Amino acid sequence: KREWMSGWDVLAPQGAGLFKLLILAHRAGARVLGFRDRRKLHSLLGASEFPWDFPDTVAGRQEAIGVEREALEREKKTPPAKRPNFGVLGVPFPFRPDWSVLGSRNS
């Protein structure tokens, strides 16, 4: 339902009066969710969210680069024997899509 997306967004650092915020939200009848939960909710509702759903913008490209960097760091921390071989699996761009190849006829 679209009514889930209406309301206030309150951003607070982790641990900054979270208990008091939850009490206030409960008394007001509000629903509390985290940032990742908000993205999942937007996805389920079919609503686009900036910059994740706009990869052709500057902010979308910067976000994709940041996500790729984090994924590569996680990949480096994984033992080599536990990493998937993306070449064998046929995944040419495992951490960030190459949009120029996606639309080409040779792909």
C-alpha positions as CSV (number, residue, x, y, z in Angstrom):
1,K,0.0,0.0,0.0
2,R,1.2,3.5,-0.8
3,E,0.2,4.8,2.6
4,W,3.3,3.1,4.0
5,M,5.5,5.5,2.2
6,S,3.8,8.6,3.6
7,G,5.0,10.2,6.8
8,W,8.2,11.5,8.3
9,D,11.8,10.3,7.9
10,V,13.9,10.7,11.0
11,L,17.6,10.0,10.6
12,A,19.6,9.4,13.8
13,P,23.1,8.0,14.4
14,Q,23.2,4.5,15.6
15,G,22.5,4.3,19.3
16,A,21.4,7.9,19.6
17,G,18.4,7.7,21.9
18,L,17.0,4.7,20.0
19,F,15.0,3.5,23.0
20,K,13.3,6.8,23.5
21,L,12.6,7.1,19.8
22,L,10.9,3.6,19.8
23,I,8.8,4.6,22.8
24,L,7.6,7.8,21.1
25,A,6.9,6.0,17.9
26,H,4.9,3.3,19.6
27,R,2.8,5.9,21.5
28,A,2.1,7.7,18.2
29,G,1.2,4.5,16.4
30,A,4.0,4.9,14.0
31,R,6.0,2.1,12.3
32,V,9.8,2.2,12.6
33,L,12.1,0.6,10.1
34,G,15.7,0.9,9.2
35,F,17.3,2.3,6.1
36,R,17.7,-1.1,4.4
37,D,14.2,-2.0,5.3
38,R,13.0,1.2,3.6
39,R,14.7,0.2,0.4
40,K,13.1,-3.2,0.5
41,L,9.7,-1.7,1.1
42,H,10.1,0.7,-1.9
43,S,11.1,-2.3,-4.0
44,L,8.1,-4.3,-2.9
45,L,5.7,-1.4,-3.6
46,G,7.2,-0.8,-7.0
47,A,8.3,2.7,-6.1
48,S,11.6,4.0,-7.3
49,E,14.1,5.4,-4.9
50,F,17.0,7.7,-5.7
51,P,19.9,7.0,-6.4
52,W,19.6,3.1,-6.5
53,D,16.9,3.0,-9.2
54,F,18.5,5.6,-11.4
55,P,21.8,4.1,-12.5
56,D,22.1,6.4,-15.5
57,T,22.6,9.5,-13.2
58,V,25.8,10.7,-11.7
59,A,24.6,9.8,-8.2
60,G,23.5,6.4,-9.4
61,R,26.9,5.7,-10.9
62,Q,28.7,6.9,-7.7
63,E,26.4,4.6,-5.7
64,A,27.2,1.7,-7.9
65,I,30.9,2.3,-7.6
66,G,30.6,2.4,-3.8
67,V,28.6,-0.8,-3.8
68,E,31.2,-2.4,-6.0
69,R,34.0,-1.3,-3.8
70,E,32.3,-2.8,-0.7
71,A,31.7,-6.0,-2.5
72,L,35.3,-6.2,-3.6
73,E,36.5,-5.7,0.0
74,R,34.2,-8.5,1.2
75,E,35.5,-10.7,-1.7
76,K,39.1,-10.0,-0.6
77,K,38.3,-11.1,3.0
78,T,36.8,-14.4,1.7
79,P,39.3,-17.3,1.5
80,P,40.2,-18.0,-2.2
81,A,38.9,-21.6,-1.9
82,K,35.5,-20.2,-0.8
83,R,35.1,-17.5,-3.6
84,P,33.0,-18.3,-6.6
85,N,34.9,-18.4,-9.9
86,F,32.9,-15.8,-11.8
87,G,34.7,-16.6,-15.1
88,V,33.6,-20.2,-15.0
89,L,30.1,-19.3,-14.0
90,G,29.9,-16.9,-16.9
91,V,29.4,-13.7,-14.9
92,P,31.6,-11.1,-16.6
93,F,30.6,-8.2,-14.2
94,P,29.8,-9.7,-10.7
95,F,29.9,-6.5,-8.7
96,R,28.6,-3.8,-10.9
97,P,26.6,-4.1,-14.1
98,D,28.2,-2.8,-17.3
99,W,25.2,-1.0,-18.9
100,S,27.0,-0.5,-22.2
101,V,27.3,-4.3,-22.7
102,L,23.8,-5.0,-21.4
103,G,22.1,-3.3,-24.3
104,S,24.4,-4.5,-27.0
105,R,23.4,-7.1,-29.6
106,N,26.6,-9.2,-28.9
107,S,25.6,-10.0,-25.3
